[in-house]
Amino acid sequence: MEIKTVVTGYLDENCYILAQDKNCLVVDPGDDFPKIKEAIGDLNVLGVLITHSHVDHIGALRNFLTKRSIKIFKSSNVEEGMHYDIGDFHFQTFHTPGHSKDSVTFYFEEEGFMLIGDFIFKESVGRCDLPGGSEFELKESIQKILTFDDDIILYPGHYEATTLGDEKKNNPYLK
């Protein structure tokens, strides 16, 4: 699987294109649809994964809603711990509130990575002081994630990717 990062908008949000064969999933389509569309190219979009509904992560979502064949995965329609298959993509979902009430982590076990939105950043975590945020829920979500393997790559909604092991060692919020 190839993972393309498309940085969008004034908050430099990471939109990810997960490509496999001629198909792809779009993760958190920020607010620059032409840039996202260019990165998709000739790939067939099977679905859109939404880690949370802050505007910098869903600005271009409306451009994907016009096609009935595209499945949208978000907090309100995914179940905790459930495995999903769409095309050759296989992932599991976990509700990880704290930054927002509707935060979801998408875990691709076979490939060894998680799409975590604004839940965890390299050596930091997402803000909890916005409407719907909760420091208590964030701490509970962190405890859930700490049970996973250290070598899992974390792809955040902003900034650079990291590993869970590095965050366990270097992130003061995960200690």
Backbone bond lengths (Angstrom), bond angles and torsions (degrees), N, CA, C in turn:
res aa  C-N    CA-C-N  psi(-1)  N-CA   C-N-CA  omega(-1)  CA-C   N-CA-C  phi
1 M - - - 1.455 - - 1.525 108.49 -
2 E 1.298 115.28 136.35 1.466 121.59 175.65 1.531 108.47 -101.39
3 I 1.327 116.45 136.91 1.457 122.00 178.35 1.521 108.29 -117.42
4 K 1.325 115.71 114.47 1.466 121.47 177.18 1.520 108.62 -102.02
5 T 1.317 116.48 137.46 1.464 121.49 176.21 1.522 108.38 -105.65
6 V 1.325 115.96 127.78 1.464 122.15 176.36 1.531 106.22 -118.26
7 V 1.320 117.70 112.00 1.463 121.66 -179.19 1.528 107.94 -85.52
8 T 1.340 115.87 124.82 1.460 120.37 -174.56 1.524 111.84 -125.64
9 G 1.322 115.03 153.25 1.458 122.69 167.38 1.515 116.67 73.26
10 Y 1.313 113.37 176.71 1.464 121.35 -176.34 1.525 112.53 -72.85
11 L 1.343 118.08 -14.36 1.462 121.36 176.90 1.532 112.13 -102.12
12 D 1.331 116.63 10.23 1.470 121.94 179.11 1.525 112.34 50.04
13 E 1.320 115.30 55.33 1.463 122.55 -179.72 1.526 109.40 -78.42
14 N 1.329 116.55 140.43 1.465 122.26 177.44 1.521 110.60 -89.41
15 C 1.318 115.18 112.20 1.462 121.73 168.66 1.524 104.95 -97.36
16 Y 1.317 117.00 135.12 1.464 120.54 -179.92 1.522 109.89 -113.58
17 I 1.332 115.09 140.28 1.458 122.54 172.79 1.526 105.71 -112.47
18 L 1.322 116.91 114.58 1.461 122.00 177.95 1.516 107.00 -97.16
19 A 1.323 116.59 111.46 1.463 121.17 -173.63 1.519 111.22 -111.80
20 Q 1.320 114.10 135.65 1.458 120.99 178.30 1.516 107.47 -149.07
21 D 1.317 115.98 123.48 1.455 122.09 -174.14 1.539 107.94 56.70
22 K 1.303 118.77 -121.28 1.470 121.27 -179.23 1.524 111.77 -107.17
23 N 1.332 116.41 10.21 1.457 121.76 -176.52 1.523 111.30 -114.18
24 C 1.335 114.87 162.90 1.464 118.96 176.97 1.523 111.38 -152.66
25 L 1.324 113.44 161.81 1.447 123.08 167.75 1.516 106.51 -116.64
26 V 1.316 116.82 143.45 1.464 122.12 176.94 1.521 106.59 -108.69
27 V 1.326 115.97 130.92 1.462 121.25 -178.79 1.522 108.84 -113.71
28 D 1.323 116.37 124.63 1.465 123.36 176.79 1.538 112.80 51.27
29 P 1.331 116.63 70.35 1.468 119.32 -179.69 1.531 110.95 -70.42
30 G 1.320 116.28 98.11 1.465 122.62 -179.67 1.518 112.45 -60.79
31 D 1.304 117.44 -155.50 1.466 119.79 -169.23 1.528 114.77 -101.72
32 D 1.327 117.53 32.35 1.467 120.28 177.66 1.521 108.89 -134.70
33 F 1.341 116.42 74.67 1.456 120.40 -175.64 1.529 113.14 -58.58
34 P 1.343 121.08 -42.55 1.468 118.67 179.30 1.537 112.95 -57.32
35 K 1.308 117.41 -38.90 1.468 121.77 178.70 1.534 110.55 -67.48
36 I 1.327 116.86 -40.97 1.462 121.59 178.36 1.525 110.12 -66.55
37 K 1.330 116.22 -44.50 1.469 121.39 179.54 1.527 111.02 -60.35
38 E 1.316 117.05 -40.04 1.469 120.97 177.81 1.532 110.56 -62.68
39 A 1.331 117.62 -41.05 1.465 121.07 179.09 1.527 111.59 -67.96
40 I 1.326 117.08 -32.49 1.471 121.37 177.91 1.523 110.59 -69.15
41 G 1.326 116.27 -38.51 1.456 120.79 179.38 1.512 112.34 58.06
42 D 1.326 116.75 -128.08 1.469 122.65 -177.84 1.522 113.44 -89.46
43 L 1.318 117.38 5.45 1.458 120.05 -179.12 1.530 111.16 -68.97
44 N 1.307 116.00 148.57 1.460 123.11 176.96 1.530 108.30 -89.83
45 V 1.323 117.59 118.21 1.461 121.75 -179.43 1.529 109.14 -80.04
46 L 1.336 115.99 117.53 1.465 121.32 179.45 1.519 112.19 -92.41
47 G 1.335 116.38 -30.54 1.453 119.04 -176.48 1.510 112.45 -164.70
48 V 1.332 114.26 166.61 1.459 122.53 176.91 1.522 107.37 -127.13
49 L 1.326 115.86 128.50 1.456 122.17 178.08 1.531 108.25 -105.04
50 I 1.326 116.22 129.01 1.463 122.01 -178.92 1.528 108.35 -114.75
51 T 1.335 117.03 114.68 1.468 120.20 179.88 1.522 111.39 -75.50
52 H 1.313 118.02 -30.45 1.469 123.48 174.18 1.517 107.85 -170.25
53 S 1.331 116.42 164.27 1.470 119.13 -168.46 1.531 115.29 -99.47
54 H 1.320 118.57 25.42 1.463 118.35 173.00 1.522 109.05 -67.00
55 V 1.320 115.53 145.85 1.461 121.71 -170.44 1.534 113.09 -56.85
56 D 1.322 118.46 -33.14 1.464 119.40 -179.49 1.525 112.14 -69.64
57 H 1.328 117.99 -12.94 1.461 121.76 179.67 1.530 113.48 -103.95
58 I 1.327 117.22 -12.23 1.480 119.04 -176.61 1.523 113.19 -129.45
59 G 1.318 117.88 13.62 1.466 120.85 -175.95 1.518 114.92 -55.20
60 A 1.330 117.49 -33.45 1.466 120.70 -178.88 1.526 112.49 -103.71
61 L 1.321 117.86 8.66 1.464 120.89 -178.28 1.524 111.78 -57.50
62 R 1.318 117.59 -39.33 1.476 120.85 -177.87 1.528 111.83 -56.66
63 N 1.331 117.88 -27.15 1.460 121.05 179.36 1.526 112.27 -70.94
64 F 1.330 117.24 -18.46 1.465 121.23 179.41 1.516 112.02 -97.86
65 L 1.321 117.50 -14.20 1.462 121.32 -176.65 1.521 113.33 -76.93
66 T 1.319 117.71 -11.98 1.463 121.05 -177.44 1.526 112.46 -76.73
67 K 1.325 117.69 -17.30 1.458 120.75 179.86 1.522 109.32 -103.51
68 R 1.305 116.94 117.99 1.468 121.63 -178.99 1.526 112.26 -65.33
69 S 1.323 117.65 -23.36 1.464 120.44 -176.80 1.529 112.42 -75.46
70 I 1.316 118.12 -12.72 1.462 121.47 -179.05 1.523 109.66 -89.97
71 K 1.319 116.25 121.42 1.461 122.49 179.82 1.526 109.08 -88.33
72 I 1.330 116.16 134.92 1.465 121.90 178.31 1.526 108.18 -105.08
73 F 1.332 116.65 126.77 1.456 123.07 177.53 1.523 108.23 -111.25
74 K 1.336 116.44 118.17 1.468 121.71 -179.49 1.521 108.33 -148.74
75 S 1.308 115.91 173.39 1.467 121.80 -174.26 1.522 113.51 -50.87
76 S 1.301 117.34 -41.01 1.465 120.31 -173.98 1.524 113.96 -74.58
77 N 1.337 118.22 -13.09 1.464 118.12 -179.14 1.532 113.99 -128.68
78 V 1.337 117.23 18.19 1.465 120.28 173.24 1.521 109.11 -121.85
79 E 1.317 115.53 149.86 1.462 121.52 -178.49 1.520 110.48 -104.08
80 E 1.317 116.22 147.29 1.456 123.24 178.14 1.523 111.00 -57.49
81 G 1.349 116.19 125.01 1.454 121.57 176.30 1.509 115.54 74.69
82 M 1.305 117.69 1.73 1.471 122.17 -176.88 1.531 110.60 -73.42
83 H 1.330 115.61 142.66 1.465 122.18 174.91 1.527 108.66 -95.09
84 Y 1.321 116.02 135.34 1.459 121.47 179.69 1.517 109.18 -124.65
85 D 1.327 115.41 143.87 1.456 122.92 176.00 1.516 107.70 -126.55
86 I 1.321 115.49 126.63 1.454 120.68 174.06 1.526 106.37 -138.74
87 G 1.327 115.62 112.67 1.455 119.57 -171.05 1.518 108.74 60.62
88 D 1.337 116.52 -133.02 1.462 121.36 177.67 1.525 112.70 -92.89
89 F 1.310 117.78 12.08 1.467 122.75 179.01 1.530 109.09 -95.60
90 H 1.326 115.50 131.52 1.461 122.01 -179.03 1.520 108.32 -130.33
91 F 1.324 117.02 125.49 1.456 120.01 -178.64 1.517 110.78 -150.80
92 Q 1.314 114.17 165.87 1.454 123.07 179.95 1.533 107.25 -123.84
93 T 1.320 116.67 150.35 1.469 120.17 -178.24 1.527 111.39 -116.73
94 F 1.334 113.81 144.39 1.459 121.37 176.30 1.514 108.94 -136.18
95 H 1.304 116.60 130.86 1.465 120.35 175.02 1.526 107.30 -77.13
96 T 1.327 115.55 124.67 1.464 121.34 -177.13 1.531 109.82 -130.67
97 P 1.331 117.11 64.49 1.463 120.32 -178.85 1.528 112.03 -67.08
98 G 1.286 114.24 162.85 1.465 122.14 179.85 1.509 108.60 148.15
99 H 1.337 116.50 -61.63 1.460 120.15 173.42 1.523 109.57 -66.92
100 S 1.316 115.71 -38.81 1.467 122.65 175.42 1.527 107.37 -149.73
101 K 1.315 116.57 161.68 1.471 121.08 179.20 1.523 112.10 -65.28
102 D 1.338 116.18 -29.83 1.459 119.76 -173.00 1.529 113.78 -103.29
103 S 1.321 118.24 23.32 1.470 120.85 -179.66 1.530 111.33 -69.86
104 V 1.329 114.64 133.62 1.466 122.70 179.28 1.520 108.22 -129.64
105 T 1.328 115.96 140.17 1.457 122.01 172.02 1.525 107.77 -107.59
106 F 1.327 115.89 133.07 1.462 122.25 178.62 1.531 107.68 -106.30
107 Y 1.326 116.39 120.12 1.457 122.35 -175.03 1.524 110.66 -109.37
108 F 1.327 116.24 118.65 1.458 123.71 176.95 1.532 106.87 -102.43
109 E 1.321 115.54 87.53 1.461 121.54 -171.87 1.526 112.68 -61.55
110 E 1.334 117.48 -45.66 1.467 120.96 -177.71 1.520 111.81 -59.20
111 E 1.318 117.10 -37.20 1.461 121.73 -178.04 1.530 112.36 -92.24
112 G 1.331 117.86 -12.55 1.449 121.83 174.92 1.524 115.24 76.46
113 F 1.343 116.55 40.81 1.462 117.77 177.30 1.522 111.69 -145.28
114 M 1.334 113.90 160.66 1.464 122.20 175.95 1.516 109.13 -127.98
115 L 1.318 115.21 141.97 1.467 123.09 171.33 1.521 105.24 -100.74
116 I 1.339 117.21 113.99 1.452 120.91 -166.35 1.521 114.91 -115.40
117 G 1.329 118.18 1.72 1.462 120.32 179.17 1.516 111.23 57.65
118 D 1.323 116.49 -133.55 1.470 121.19 -178.56 1.518 111.97 -100.96
119 F 1.312 116.96 22.60 1.456 123.52 179.69 1.537 110.47 -70.18
120 I 1.337 116.57 -55.69 1.463 122.44 179.13 1.520 108.27 -130.35
121 F 1.325 115.61 139.19 1.460 122.72 171.85 1.523 107.61 -118.19
122 K 1.309 116.94 168.59 1.455 120.47 175.10 1.526 108.57 -59.21
123 E 1.326 115.43 115.35 1.460 124.96 178.25 1.529 114.13 61.39
124 S 1.335 116.55 25.19 1.461 121.06 177.97 1.527 109.67 -160.15
125 V 1.318 115.58 -175.39 1.467 122.20 175.23 1.523 108.23 -137.18
126 G 1.317 115.73 168.87 1.450 120.88 177.29 1.520 111.97 -71.61
127 R 1.308 115.48 155.04 1.462 121.59 179.06 1.518 110.92 -60.89
128 C 1.316 115.05 146.91 1.467 121.42 177.32 1.520 111.58 -115.39
129 D 1.324 117.53 0.25 1.466 121.10 -174.29 1.524 113.41 -93.22
130 L 1.311 117.90 3.22 1.464 121.52 176.12 1.525 108.77 -84.81
131 P 1.336 119.08 159.97 1.468 120.36 177.96 1.536 111.04 -53.00
132 G 1.314 116.74 130.95 1.464 122.00 -179.01 1.518 113.72 89.26
133 G 1.324 117.58 -7.52 1.454 120.46 178.75 1.519 110.83 -80.49
134 S 1.334 115.55 155.32 1.461 120.35 -179.86 1.520 109.46 -155.29
135 E 1.318 116.06 119.11 1.459 120.23 177.60 1.528 110.41 -63.63
136 F 1.322 117.42 -39.08 1.460 121.63 178.61 1.539 110.60 -60.46
137 E 1.329 117.07 -48.31 1.469 120.35 179.56 1.522 111.37 -65.09
138 L 1.331 116.90 -36.36 1.459 120.32 177.91 1.530 110.14 -60.79
139 K 1.325 117.30 -44.09 1.468 121.03 179.00 1.530 110.68 -62.21
140 E 1.322 117.79 -40.13 1.473 120.77 176.80 1.528 111.21 -64.16
141 S 1.326 116.93 -41.14 1.466 121.26 179.25 1.524 110.74 -65.46
142 I 1.318 116.98 -39.35 1.469 120.96 177.70 1.524 109.99 -61.40
143 Q 1.323 117.52 -43.34 1.459 120.41 179.10 1.530 111.11 -59.51
144 K 1.313 117.10 -37.35 1.470 122.07 178.80 1.530 110.43 -64.12
145 I 1.321 117.26 -44.54 1.467 122.25 -176.23 1.533 111.51 -71.85
146 L 1.316 117.47 -30.96 1.471 121.08 -178.10 1.525 112.99 -62.17
147 T 1.320 118.11 -15.23 1.461 121.29 -179.55 1.532 112.68 -79.63
148 F 1.328 117.52 -9.65 1.466 121.37 -177.67 1.529 111.21 -86.34
149 D 1.343 115.86 165.84 1.469 122.42 -178.17 1.524 112.22 -63.94
150 D 1.321 115.13 144.77 1.463 122.15 -178.63 1.526 114.06 -63.69
151 D 1.339 117.41 -26.98 1.466 119.37 -175.15 1.535 113.79 -84.02
152 I 1.307 118.21 1.71 1.472 121.10 178.08 1.533 109.28 -66.99
153 I 1.321 114.87 131.89 1.467 120.86 177.01 1.523 108.39 -84.07
154 L 1.327 116.04 133.38 1.464 122.25 178.10 1.522 109.11 -105.61
155 Y 1.331 116.46 121.30 1.457 122.03 176.93 1.528 108.41 -104.20
156 P 1.338 116.75 106.70 1.465 120.76 -176.24 1.522 113.03 -86.68
157 G 1.319 115.23 170.51 1.456 122.05 178.91 1.518 114.08 -76.49
158 H 1.320 117.39 -14.12 1.468 123.26 177.08 1.531 107.13 -147.07
159 Y 1.299 115.77 154.68 1.473 122.39 175.02 1.516 111.37 72.06
160 E 1.342 116.43 -159.78 1.456 120.94 -171.05 1.526 112.72 -96.72
161 A 1.326 114.44 160.72 1.467 121.22 177.44 1.530 109.56 -71.52
162 T 1.313 115.41 160.85 1.455 122.59 179.87 1.521 107.56 -150.24
163 T 1.313 117.67 -175.66 1.455 120.38 174.08 1.524 108.82 -117.96
164 L 1.299 115.55 156.95 1.454 119.65 179.11 1.526 110.41 -62.97
165 G 1.330 117.10 -37.97 1.464 120.76 178.26 1.520 112.31 -61.47
166 D 1.340 117.06 -43.54 1.469 120.21 177.73 1.521 110.83 -62.93
167 E 1.320 116.01 -38.35 1.470 118.88 179.91 1.528 111.46 -69.97
168 K 1.320 117.22 -36.20 1.466 119.66 176.50 1.530 110.63 -61.54
169 K 1.339 116.72 -34.74 1.467 121.54 -179.03 1.526 112.93 -82.04
170 N 1.343 117.34 -39.11 1.461 121.29 -166.71 1.523 115.89 -112.60
171 N 1.306 118.05 -15.13 1.458 120.86 -175.52 1.531 109.53 -92.82
172 P 1.323 118.13 112.86 1.468 119.49 -177.13 1.528 113.66 -60.94
173 Y 1.315 117.84 -23.88 1.464 121.27 -179.51 1.527 112.84 -77.45
174 L 1.317 117.21 -16.87 1.465 121.25 -179.42 1.521 112.74 -98.83
175 K 1.309 117.00 2.68 1.477 120.86 -179.18 1.512 110.72 -93.56
